[in-house]
Amino acid sequence: IAVQGKNSINVGNALNNLANLRKDCGDYVESLRLMELSAEAHRNCIENDPEFGVTLEQLGNKYMKLGKFYKAKEVLEESLSNLRRYLGECPNHQYFLRTYSSLGRTLFFLGEHEESVEQLLHGVQIAAYLNAHTDLREMNSYLGMNYEIIGKETGMHLINKNKISWFLAERCLKNNEIE
């Protein structure tokens, strides 16, 4: 897409909306193509915004669903970078929650379990703050699967390192019956 400047934000947002519409219609291939064009349009913009981070998070999820985990990881890390640039280190924002959750799941599938735990724990902290129960359930299940692979001791070390509340950590461990 050869659009540059502020108009590329509008083009990027429009393409993102079209991508979501195509996905809802069941056309996943076209949805992915439009989402990639949306990301490209956003990248061409000098004055970007946090919505670009959302576009990248959605694109990362599409790659993850297609089994393109390395590409998903790359795009989700770019999403976090964008969100930090435009929202600062505002830890309790829904955009961060979704991106940390998606990156944690992607890293799980790549076998990067300790890094997966760290990303998921960031998401759990935000979900607890925002009272986002649906997100907590999903992230807790991935945390539990990671703990089964890396072991309880390593999992507890990561929990303590990230200063997550003991209550959330204990709930996560209990839900997955790790001894």
Secondary structure, DSSP 4 states (H G I P E B T S, - for coil): ----SHHHHHHHHHHHHHHHHHHHTT-HHHHHHHHHHHHHHHHT-SS--HHHHHHHHHHHHHHHHTT-HHHHHHHHHHHHHHHHHHHTT--S-HHHHHHHHHHHHHHHHTT-HHHHHHHHHHHHHHHHHHT-HHHHHHHHHHHHHHHHHH-HHHHHHHHHHTT--HHHHHHHHHHTT--
